[in-house]
């Protein structure tokens, strides 16, 4: 079925966000097809009496819906502590943002030493070891303790998504072998059964067979990218931007805006082969994106298919000289490998130019979800085509025809990642909510009277981990684009992992008790991992103690015991003194 083109605006094609959103309603294209998914083979040896032979019902000590980094970390922590775990994953790849979404890890500057949990450090070391064991690195690269295969500058560890996927399976392998962990790929949660304040079961749809499976467990974890279990289980949640009257945050909105979420991105991989022509067919919506100029809520004009914005102009783009955005999220620097192994560098594109913020895919009807996913795909493909044909070159020419889309790197047919990179979705209404005042340097200095060198983030007695990142908000669906200055290395409070009412559902991804603002610093790879790991460990502790998560937090002796278990398992609960403002 042909997909109608995006409606064109006036001859200048300059539109405000409100006009653009209105124009989207004039056409409702169907999502032609989901990206091809490579369904992995997972060892599924039976664990003693835990998994029923009945096809329609399965039970475990812990059911984790969502196989991203938080879901994997949670499954590992729970299995290490003796639980049987079922993990479901909507796509064919576990790993979330680092694999299916094709986003190299955004991390803190202390990540090589004390900036992550022991198991996250093991994951990072595993990626480097995988390259040393399987790739023809040159002698210098092989000897580099801090090997960065992509030699990129957004991350200290840029590598291929499939390598991260392989390492996750290596870490999970013992528990897949003995049946403690079972992974159901291409399964999506569709319904839940509750009884009062408890979740009794979650139903998942098998995309391949079309069958439904009912999953039972005493504790469930929501490790989905958008908090999909929260509405299904009637768990109270927040979405969008809170009002200042609700949170007291200096940068919160005057009124709550439920439809104000950060944009999402369809990332893609590409290489560059000088002298060759790999130009793709012009994407259907290219004429629109080529001329479209957005006006932000601050009345700033922004053209997506350009490097005109000041920061983009400063960075630049030159795949021939291998500079600028080319190295930003590069995942293979050919100079680190034996000559001729890579014909060219590999890089991933997750740039401001392909952030889609023109519609929601959360808490909207399925037709709207499909429409906005397709628009976002067209936006990314249009960026790639523009880079090939019209992007300015240093020699005065236009376009880099040797740029080649690499669908094999991301495991899809169309070259775009299996799943969009999700920055923000639903968040539980928690026992405790982390606010801007707890993490930003300016607000903490104001509250404490300490200097920037002395001040620290709010200390939480119920800490279950640490994290550090800027309070980073990309362009949102209402046109906000904000930067909030310095933040402080922070802790993850257990209270932010416990819903206000529901007793046996825990967040394990980007959905803890944070706000629209603090989500900006709690959503990154090592923090998601730590949240998932704490959730899995908590499920195991509750199972052993026959207590609820809320009871663990509210009983000082139990809380201290649980925190010691985390420390023993390599989860750092406090930052050392040398970790200051960023």
LINKAKA-V413520 format. One record per backbone hydrogen bond with DSSP energy under -1.0 kcal/mol. CO is the residue of the C=O (numbers start at 0). NH is the residue of the N-H. Records with the same first field share a line. If there is no record, write none. Layout:
# LINKAKA-V413520
CO = NH / NH
This chain:
# LINKAKA-V413520
9 = 12
15 = 19
16 = 20
17 = 21
18 = 22
19 = 23
22 = 25
23 = 26
36 = 38
46 = 49
55 = 213
57 = 215
61 = 85
62 = 220
63 = 87
64 = 222
66 = 94
67 = 71
68 = 72
69 = 73
70 = 74
71 = 75
72 = 76
73 = 77
74 = 78
75 = 79
76 = 80
77 = 82
78 = 81
83 = 60 / 61
84 = 181
85 = 63
86 = 183
87 = 65
88 = 186
90 = 185
91 = 39
94 = 97
95 = 98 / 100
96 = 102
99 = 418
107 = 110
109 = 112 / 114
116 = 120
117 = 121
118 = 122
119 = 123
120 = 124
121 = 125
122 = 126
123 = 127
124 = 128
125 = 129
126 = 130
127 = 131
128 = 132
129 = 133
130 = 134
134 = 136
135 = 337
137 = 141
138 = 142
140 = 143
143 = 146
147 = 150
148 = 332
157 = 149
159 = 163
160 = 164
161 = 165
162 = 166
163 = 167
164 = 168
165 = 169
166 = 170
167 = 171
168 = 172
171 = 175
172 = 176
173 = 177
174 = 180
175 = 44
179 = 84
181 = 86
183 = 88
185 = 206
187 = 204
190 = 202
192 = 199 / 200
194 = 197
196 = 502
197 = 194
200 = 192
201 = 214
202 = 189 / 190
203 = 212
204 = 187
205 = 209
210 = 205
212 = 203
213 = 57
214 = 201
215 = 59
218 = 62
219 = 505
220 = 64
221 = 507
225 = 425
226 = 229
228 = 232
229 = 234
235 = 428
237 = 426
240 = 256
241 = 252
242 = 245 / 246
243 = 247
248 = 251
252 = 243
256 = 240 / 259
260 = 476
263 = 355
264 = 420
266 = 416
267 = 348
268 = 405
269 = 346
270 = 403
272 = 275
282 = 285
284 = 288
285 = 289
286 = 290
287 = 291
292 = 14
293 = 301
295 = 298
299 = 295
301 = 293
303 = 305
308 = 312
309 = 313
310 = 314
311 = 315
315 = 324
317 = 321 / 322
322 = 317 / 325
323 = 326
327 = 153
328 = 347
331 = 345
332 = 335
333 = 336
335 = 137
337 = 340
345 = 330 / 331
346 = 269
350 = 353
351 = 354
355 = 263
364 = 368
365 = 369
366 = 370
367 = 371
368 = 372
369 = 373
370 = 374
371 = 375
372 = 376
373 = 377
374 = 378
375 = 379
376 = 380
377 = 381
378 = 382
379 = 383
380 = 384
381 = 385
382 = 386
383 = 387
384 = 388
385 = 389 / 390
386 = 399
390 = 398
392 = 395
396 = 392
399 = 402
400 = 277
401 = 272
403 = 270
405 = 408
406 = 410 / 411
420 = 264
426 = 237
428 = 499
434 = 437
435 = 438 / 439
437 = 457
438 = 487
439 = 443
440 = 444
441 = 445
442 = 446
443 = 447
444 = 448
450 = 454
459 = 462
461 = 493
464 = 491
466 = 489
469 = 471
474 = 262
475 = 478
478 = 296
479 = 475
485 = 440
486 = 581
489 = 466
491 = 463
492 = 495
493 = 496
494 = 431
495 = 512
497 = 430
503 = 219
505 = 221
510 = 427
511 = 513
512 = 433
514 = 518
516 = 519
517 = 520
523 = 527
524 = 528
525 = 529
526 = 530
527 = 531
528 = 532
529 = 533
530 = 534
531 = 535
532 = 536
533 = 537
534 = 538
535 = 539
536 = 540
537 = 541
538 = 542
539 = 543
540 = 544
541 = 545 / 546
547 = 551
548 = 552
549 = 553
550 = 554
554 = 558
555 = 559
556 = 560
557 = 561
558 = 562
559 = 563
560 = 564
561 = 565
562 = 566
563 = 567
564 = 568
565 = 570
566 = 569
569 = 117
575 = 578
577 = 579
